[in-house]
């Protein structure tokens, strides 16, 4: 058996980790090179988190990890060991998420829908930390998320419509 055949026949090295995803604990064997996005989508079938660019530029893969908004395509799964991760699915019974989703629909902020989970996660993160953000703070909060359909105005309007200062000047 050649070195190449031997190498191919050996089980690829894996690392055992514990993840808490949407309040459920998982004990997984993962490759050191697996991204959190890959693990969420391909291993755990949590497909609300989208693959966009794979480079941390579009925000489609946004999740909350230990209280911080992160691009899951930039996080290796092993880096999430013993961390708490929330995906869009983890917020299914969240009142604030429901308000954000309804506002996106009412304001026409959803077109193709591909960026929507990441935008909603960014809005949820912002509104979970600040009840009355200004228009500029809303724009800053979603600035890591790309949308090719809406031009952002409707998305900002949607987020602003559920804040305590929805009459702010634009």
Secondary structure, 3 states (H helix, E strand, C coil): CCHHHHHHHCCCCCEEEEEEECCEEEEEEECCCCEHHHHHHHHCCCCCCCCCCCCCCCCCCEEEECCEEEECCCCEHHHHCCCEEECHHHHCCCHHHHHHHHHHHHCCCCCCCCCHHHHHHHHHHHHHHCCCCCHHHHHHHCCCCCCCCCCCHHHHHHHHHCCCCCCCCC
